[in-house]
Each structure stands twice: as C-alpha cells, then as structure tokens.
C-alpha cells in the first residue's frame, strides 16, 4: 500500500551505512549528501555516538547504472567528476592553514559556518563513491562478463599506479626502519591526523610514529609491493585480454573511485580535527560536557537552547527535507526502517572483495572501543572498516561488513593484505554475535554448529 501516493517505509528496500560516529562530524556531510540524492533518506545519531544512514537501494542502483553509461560514452567523465571534489580540497587546504585560535562564540560560529559550507559542497561531489556500494560489484561483473580474467588480474587492473596518503605514510615509516634519513618530526606534522576517525580525533606526535615504525613487520616485502610500477603491467593486461574501449573506461572509473575513497578519507580526518577544536570551545563556553557539545548544530548558535541539544542525546533523525527530529517520532521511524532488515538467518550473502574459504570465531566490532576484543585469527564483523581498523585487520582471519562494495575501504585493504573479505552483507552485525563460529565460502557466510 501507499500513503498519499508515496510507498511506505516497509514497502521499500533500503541500503544502510553505519558506524560509531559523532553527530558533529556527520551532520554537515549529511546535508551535502542529501542535496545530491534526490530521494527519501534518513540519517540517525543514537546515544550521541552511533550513526546509521538509510537510502533507497533502488535509487542508488539506478544512479550507479546511469553513471556507468555516461562513463562508457565519455571516458573522461570520472576525471571531471572527481576534479570538482579536488577543487574543494584546495579550499580545505587553505582553510586548515589559516585556522585561527577559537576564543569567542562569534569566531566559533564563523569557523563552523565555513566548515559546514565546505563539507556540504565536498560531500555533494564525493558521494559518487558510495552510490556504487550496493550494486557496484554486480555492475562491474556485468560489464566485463565477456572476459575470462585469471585470478588476480582484475584486481591488479583496479589498483591505481599511485600511492594513497595511507600508503605514502607507511612507505616513509618502512624506509625509516631500513635506515633512510627520514625526519620524523616533519613526518608527524604531515600525518598528525592519520589515527583520526568518525568517532574520535587524536593528534599524533613524533613518538607515536616512532612506535608505529618499531611495530612494522615484513619490511622488505611491503616496500617492494608499495614501489611496484603498475603502468607496464596494466598495459600488458589490457593487451592480453583485448578489452573493448567501453570495458577499459568502466575499469578505469572503478580504479579511480577505489583510489579516491582514501583521498576523500584524508580530508574527512583532517576536517574532524578542526570540528573537534570548535566543539571543545563550545563545551567550555556553554559549560557542558564535550559529549553534549558534539550534538550542537550550527543553527543552534543563533539562539542557543540547551534543552534542544539534550533532546538529541538518545536519538536524532535528519531527513531529506532538511529537518532534525528527536524523541518518539524519530524512534518510530528508526524502528520501522530497522524492521525491513532480517533479524535471524542461518546464512547470509555478500560481495566477495577478496576470495578465500575460511572458518573461525566472530568478533563484532562497531567502533574503536571494541578493538581490544579481536584476537589473532578471529573473523572481523563490522558495519564498515576505516583506516583506523588496519591494526586489527592485520590480526583478522577474514573481514565481513554490512555495507560497502568494490570501492569501499574493506575491499581495498583486503586486496592489499590478501585477507578473505565479504562486503555488502547488509545485516552481518545484526545476525552474528561474538563467539559465533562461522564459515565463509564464495561470499556465503554460514553458522557452524
């Protein structure tokens, strides 16, 4: 049934994003995303720390397929699309350099307004990566179905011949361990933000990076992998498989999106650092906790009402009509959305990001506060992974995520570290619990009794 001509929430199929995150970090990006996605969407922040976004899956799939058709006709399309985001990155760089000391409410409001505007424009452009999460792997396989790739060859073609900021930072540490002269003070200033996340920020110093360097293993093999020149390898593979111009254009687009996801993350982590500085000032100015201050939106500063902010502690919903809603109404919508996802299954399926048949014990990791419970050889189950997950990913036997596709962080890291990975299961964190024994085979995950 429809109400007023519009399908009910229960009648739609939803795609969900989720992670531990502060409202202050996700609110402005959500505004930018919703200005791009012209459909019904919902963003929730629960308990002032947990983020969930719900999008109509059919809409994302149709947009992804529309973009693919454009790319096939115009191979330079992806360069122009990401070029617009990189123009905003230049403005971010200028903002970071000129960020002042926050010493008044007027200055806090001014700086937050500037950041909101940059983030809204930035996320309007960069959400193109996420559009492919629900069905990107399926679309890619459809486009290359006529080609019988040998194992690993397609993954090589999807790897860009350029290092991400994460890889550049690790390569410097590896070379430092090999005895090269690397100024670790300069290194720390350049990469101070690298352990930031959607959940928290921490400014790293020289001693932190020296400790990271000491913990590195397989130094020579990592350096070799990070310094390989893929240009000739890519050309040889293109000749080997006689790909059509359209297939080359599609593969190139996915390669650019995969790489850009990490480039985008660099600006997210830096931005969160400065957002935190502003909200720390707001906590002191209004004599409230930093947790409560993280629920303050820019619009609150025009006429601050503490009760409005407190109302967001349990749950706050942001919708595509640009409204914030709290209390029973937000809870009712949230429960209706969650009810559209299965609660109990003997097995679930996802997209194979890196192949491998394994079995092991589940550890559900919703955020950094859960990192300590994952032991060597456990299977990591998470809503999604981010750069700060890498230390525990190295301990994991396999990775399973609720969300993501061929361009997501878990897919990228699993290919780099050669760890079996299944992404886009939608419900793994709801179906499985700590201690569950499971098996993974060809993207199918089953409980082992």
N, C-alpha and C positions, 0 to 999 in steps of 0.2 A: 504493500500500500504506500501511497504518497500522501504527504500532507501539504496542501497548498501547491501541488504540482512538483514538489521537491521530495526526492526519496528520503526515507528515514535513515538515521544512522545505522540501524540494524540491517538495512537492505543494501548497504554498500560494503565493498571490500576495501579495507584500509591498509596502508603501509605505515609502519611505526618506526620512529627513531627514538632512542632512549639512552641516557647516560646519567651519571651523577654530574650535576652542574648547578652553578649559582644562577639565580634569576637575573642578577645584574650583568652576567656575561651573555645570556641568550636572548634577552628581550629585544634589543636593537637589531641583532641579526634576524630575529623572527619577523620584525616589521619589514625588513628588506626582502626576505623570502616570500612573505605573503603578498607583497606588491608585485612579485614576479609570477606567482602561481595563482591564476585566476579561477580558483575553485574553493570548495569548502575545506578549511583546515583548522586544526586545533593544536595549541601548544599548552602544556601544563607544567607548572613547577609545583612539586609536592614536598612538604616538610622542609622547605627552603633549601633543598639540596638535590632533588631528583627531577630530571627533565624528561618529558615524553612529548613527541610531536606526532600527530596523526594526519596523514594525507590520503586523498582518494587514489588508490593504486591505479585504477584505470586511467585517470588523468595523467599521472606520471608516465605510464607506459605510452600513451598516445603522444605526449610531448617528446619522449625519447625517440620514438619512431619518426616523428616529424623532423627532428634534428638530424637523424641519420640520413634521411632523404635529401636534406639540404646539403649535408657534407658530401654525399656521393656526387652531387651535381657541381659542388663548389668546394674543392679540397682545401682551400684557404679559409673556409668559414671558421674553423675552430681557432685559427690564429687570431682572427679579428675578435671573436667572442672572448677569448682569454686576454687579448690585448686591452680590452676595456677594463677588465679587472686589474690589470697591471698598471694602468694609468691611475687607478685609485690607490694602488700600493705606493706609488710615488708620493701621493699626498699624505699617506700614513707615515712614510719615512720622514717627511718634513715635519709632521705633527710631533712625532716621537722626539726629534732633535730639539724642538722648541717647547717641549712640555715644561710648564713653569711649576714653581712651588705652589701648592694649593693652600692659601692662607685666609681665604674668605669664602662665604657662601656664594657670593657673586662669581668668584673665579671658578668655584666648583661647578656651578651651573653652566658657565660659559664653556668650560672644557668638556663637560659631559655632553652638551649640545653639539659640540664639534665632533666628538667621537660618535655620537648617535648618527649624525648625518653621513659621516664616512662609512660607518658599518652598514647603514641601510643601503647605500649605493653599492658598496662592495658585495654584499650578500645578494643583491638583486642579480648581479652578474655571475657570481661563483656557484650558485645553487645548481647550475648546469651539471655539475659533477653528480649531485645527489639524485637528479632526475633519472639517471641510469641505474640506480641501486636496485629497484625491484626487478627489472627485466633486462638489464644491460647484458648479462651473460647469455641469455636466451637470444637476444637480438644479434649479438656478435656471432654466435654459432650459426644462426640462420644465414648471415651474410657470407660466411666462409664455408658453408656446408659442402661445397663442391671440391674443397681442398682436403686432402688426407695428410694432415700435419703429423710428423713424428713427434713423440713425447718431448716436450721442452722447447720445440722450435717456435711455436706460437707465443709462449711466454717470453722467449728472447726477443721476438718482434715487438712485444708490448712494453719492453723495457727501454726507456729513453737513454740515449748516449750522452747523458749529463747527470751529475750528482745532485740530489736534493740537499737541502740545508742539513738534514739529519746525517746523510752520508758524508757530506763535507766535514762536519764536526767530528764524526767518528774517524775519518781518514787522518785528520790532523792529530788526533789522540794516538792512533796507531803509529804514525810516523814519529811522534814524540817518544813512544815506547821503543822504537827502533833506534833511537839516538839522534834523530834530526833535531836541529835547533828550532824549536817552536816556543815563542814567548807565550807562556800560559796565562800571563796577566792580560795580554791582548786577546787571547782566546776566550778568556772568561768574560771580557767586556762585550765581545761579539756574540757570544752564545748564552748570556746570562739567563735567558728566558726558557731554555730548552726543556726544563722539567716542569714548566707551567702546564696547566690543563684547563678543561672546562670546570673543574672542581676547585682548584686552588692555584695560587702562584707562589713561587719561591725564587728569589734572586740568587743564583749560584755565583760563588766566588772561585778564586784560583784553586783553593784547597779542595773544593768539590770536584773539579775537573782532574786534579792530580789523583784523587781517589778513583775516579772513573777509569783513568788510564791504567792504574795498577790492577784493576779488575779485568782488563781485556785478555782474551784468550784467542788462540788460532790467529795470531797477528799476521803472519806471512800470507796465509790463505785469504784473510779478509782484505789485505792490501791488494792482493792480486785480483780479487773479484771486483773491488771498487775502482781499479785503474784500467780495467779491460776496455779496449776501444771497440765499440759495437758498430761503428759505421760500416766497416767492410763486411762484418758478419751479417748485418741487416741486408746489405745489397746482395750478398751471396744467397741468402734465404729467399729474397724476392725473385731472383733468377731461378732458383731451384724449384719453386712452386708455381711459377708462371701466373702470378696473381693478376687479376684484372685491375684496371685503374680504380674502379669503384671499391674493390676489396682493399686495395692499398690505402685509399682515402679513409675507409672505415677503421682499419687497423691503426692508422696514424692518429685518427681522432681519439681512439681509446688510449693510445700511448700518451698523448698529450694530457688527457683527463687524469690518467693514473698519476703522472708526474705532478700535475698541477695540484692535486689533492694535498700533497706535502707542502707545496709552495704556499697554498692557502693557509695551512696549519701554522706556518711560521708567523703570519700576520695575526692569526687568532691568538696565539700565545703571547705575542708582544702586546696586542691590544688589551688582553685581560690584565696584564701587568699594570697598565695605566688606569684602567677602570677600577682596579683594586685600590690604587692610591686615592682616587676621588672618593670612593665609598668609605675608606678608612677615615678620611676627613669628615664625611657626613656623619659617621658614627660618633665621632668626638663632638661635632657641632651640635647634634641633637641629643647627646648624652644617652645613646642607645647602644646595644651590642652590635658588633660587626655583622653577625648573622642577620639581625633585623635590618641593618642598613643595606644589606645586599638585596633587599626586597624593594628598595626605593627606585622608582622610575623617574625619568627626567620631568615628567608632567607634575609630579608630586612637589617639586621645588617651587612652583608658582604660589602655592598656598598649602604649606605642609600640614598634613593631618596624620598624626601618629596612628590613630585607630584604623585609617585606611591601609596603612602599611602592615599593621599587625594582623589585619584580616587575611593577608596573603600567606601567613605562616604555614597553615595546613595545606591549602591548595589555592592556586590562582590559575585562571584559564585566559589565554589570549587567543582571540578568534580573528578570522579573515576580515571581519567588519571593523577591525582596529579597536576592540573593546577588551578591557580587563574585567573578569568576573571572578568572584570568590564564593565561599560558603556552599550551601546546599545545591544551588544551581550548577556550580562548577563540578561538584562531586557527582551529581546526577548524570551530567553529560559524560564525564570521565568513565563512570561505571558502565554506561551504555556502549561506549567505544570499546572498552576492555572486553565486554561480553561478546563482541564479534570475533574474538580470537579463541581457539580451542583451549580448554583448561587441562585436559588429560589425554594423552595419546601414547600408544605403545611404541610408535616410531614417528619420526618427522623427517622431512627432506629439506635440502638446501642446495645452493650452488657450490660446486667444487672449485675452490680457489687454487688449491694445490693438492694433487692426488696423494692417496695413501690410505690403506686399510689398517686401522688400529683399534685397540680396545683399551679401556682404562677407567679411572675414577674421576668423576666430575667434581670440579670446584667452580661454583658460580661467583663471578667477580663483577660486582656492579660499579665499582669505582676503586680509587686508591686505598680506601680504608679496608678493603678486602684483600689487598695484595699479599699480605703475610700468610694467608691460609693455603696458597697454592704451592705445593711441594714438587720437587723434581719428578717428572713422569706423569703428573696429573693432566687431565684434559681441561683446558680453559674454556668455560662457557661464559659469554659476556654479551651485553646488548650490542656493543661495538668495541673496537680497540682504538687506541690513540698512541702517539709516540711514547707517552709515559708508561705504557704497558710493556715496552720492549724487554726490560729486565725479566719480567715474569714469563713473557712469551718464550724466552730462551730456555726456561725450565719446563715448559709445557710439552707434552707428547703430541698434542693436537689443539686446534683452535676451532671453536664453534661460536657463531654470532647470530643474534636475532636479525640484524639488519645488514645492509651492505650488498655490494655487487663486485664486478670485476675491477672497478676503480677504487674500492674502499681500502682503508689502512690495513685491515687484517689480510686482505688479498695481497697487497703489495709486500708486506713483511713476511708472510708465509712463503711467498715465492723466493724472496731473498734468502730466508733462513732454511728453506726446504722443509717446512713443517706442514703436515697434513692439515687442511683447513676447509671448513664448510661455512659459507656465509649465507645470509638472507633466509634463515630458517623461520624468522618472524616470532617464534614462541619458545625457543630453547630455554631461556632463563625462567620461563613460567612452567615448563613441562618437567625440567630436571632440577634436582636438588643436590646439595653437597653430599658426597658419598655414594651417589648412584653409580653403578657400573654400566657402561655403555660400549657399544661397538660402532665403528664408522666404516661404511663400505659404499663407495661410489655415490657419495652425497646423501646416503640414507643412514640415519642415526637411530639405533635401537637400544632399548634397555636389555641388559644381560642379567638373567635371573640366576 
